[in-house]
Amino acid sequence: MAPDQAFDGLYRRYAHDVYRFAYGLVRNRADAEDVAQSAFLNAYRALERGHEPESPRNWLLAIAQNVHRQHLRRSQRRVQEVALDVELAVEENTALDPSEITRALDQLSANQRAALVLR
């Protein structure tokens, strides 16, 4: 199959998944669009070189994660770690509000957030 046809199929099938994953990492629509666009551009270049992924969705998500890491390296030389705030600790039977979960995710380092988003 020609790279253009293969790419078209991948884009139609996985664009939403890649964008959602990127948004989970960066928590910003514009940045998520940039990450997704760069990921698909990298995927297209790989297809042109003859790469045929065995698991296209996982392959695209890995590319998106790598793009995100590259953007982080450019924007931050040093990853900031967040100390555990004991007051934010949640008891076992406490229900969490979705906005609390979002705020907690925003406080994590990029690698920690990526691990949770992938899970």
LOMI-84682 format. One record per residue (C-alpha): x, y, z. Coordinates in pm, whole numbers, plus 50000, padded with zeros to 5 digits. Last residue first. Layout:
REM LOMI-84682
{site {X Y Z}},
...
REM end
This chain:
REM LOMI-84682
{site {49687 50335 53241}},
{site {49834 50549 52963}},
{site {49706 50863 53137}},
{site {49856 50749 53467}},
{site {50200 50680 53320}},
{site {50192 51003 53120}},
{site {50110 51203 53435}},
{site {50409 51053 53615}},
{site {50637 51129 53321}},
{site {50511 51487 53288}},
{site {50553 51564 53657}},
{site {50236 51565 53860}},
{site {50057 51881 53977}},
{site {49822 51894 53678}},
{site {49706 51542 53759}},
{site {49599 51655 54108}},
{site {49404 51947 53963}},
{site {49228 51713 53720}},
{site {49142 51470 54000}},
{site {49000 51753 54209}},
{site {48792 51869 53910}},
{site {48651 51517 53877}},
{site {48523 51535 54240}},
{site {48659 51255 54452}},
{site {48452 51032 54679}},
{site {48613 50963 55016}},
{site {48607 50603 55143}},
{site {48982 50540 55146}},
{site {49089 50879 55281}},
{site {49249 51120 55036}},
{site {49586 51289 55083}},
{site {49568 51657 54991}},
{site {49663 51766 55342}},
{site {49973 51547 55326}},
{site {50108 51744 55031}},
{site {50358 51515 54859}},
{site {50636 51720 54703}},
{site {50603 51811 54337}},
{site {50895 51749 54108}},
{site {51001 52002 53848}},
{site {51167 51856 53541}},
{site {51476 52052 53441}},
{site {51571 52197 53108}},
{site {51217 52291 53036}},
{site {51073 52418 52708}},
{site {51294 52224 52469}},
{site {51303 51910 52676}},
{site {50928 51930 52725}},
{site {50865 51957 52352}},
{site {51086 51653 52292}},
{site {50898 51459 52559}},
{site {50567 51545 52397}},
{site {50696 51431 52059}},
{site {50807 51103 52220}},
{site {50464 51056 52376}},
{site {50298 51123 52042}},
{site {50527 50868 51871}},
{site {50442 50612 52139}},
{site {50072 50685 52090}},
{site {50112 50635 51714}},
{site {50288 50301 51759}},
{site {50031 50184 52012}},
{site {49751 50264 51767}},
{site {49934 50111 51468}},
{site {50018 49774 51630}},
{site {50240 49590 51383}},
{site {50374 49912 51235}},
{site {50489 49913 50871}},
{site {50798 50129 50821}},
{site {50880 50183 50454}},
{site {51067 50514 50471}},
{site {50751 50691 50355}},
{site {50565 50527 50644}},
{site {50821 50670 50886}},
{site {50775 51018 50740}},
{site {50398 50985 50776}},
{site {50437 50878 51139}},
{site {50656 51180 51214}},
{site {50390 51409 51060}},
{site {50123 51225 51258}},
{site {50311 51284 51583}},
{site {50375 51648 51497}},
{site {50002 51704 51440}},
{site {49912 51524 51763}},
{site {50164 51725 51967}},
{site {50051 52054 51814}},
{site {49682 51968 51866}},
{site {49754 51879 52229}},
{site {49937 52211 52273}},
{site {49636 52401 52140}},
{site {49389 52206 52351}},
{site {49577 52226 52681}},
{site {49609 51954 52946}},
{site {49954 51852 52812}},
{site {49955 51476 52873}},
{site {49583 51401 52872}},
{site {49548 51628 52571}},
{site {49810 51423 52388}},
{site {49622 51101 52463}},
{site {49293 51253 52349}},
{site {49459 51383 52029}},
{site {49615 51045 51952}},
{site {49286 50864 52011}},
{site {49092 51112 51794}},
{site {49340 51085 51507}},
{site {49340 50703 51521}},
{site {49110 50569 51248}},
{site {49105 50853 50999}},
{site {49475 50925 51046}},
{site {49579 50563 51012}},
{site {49373 50515 50697}},
{site {49506 50833 50538}},
{site {49861 50735 50632}},
{site {49832 50397 50464}},
{site {49688 50558 50152}},
{site {49961 50820 50135}},
{site {50236 50567 50211}},
{site {50126 50349 49917}},
{site {50000 50000 50000}},
REM end
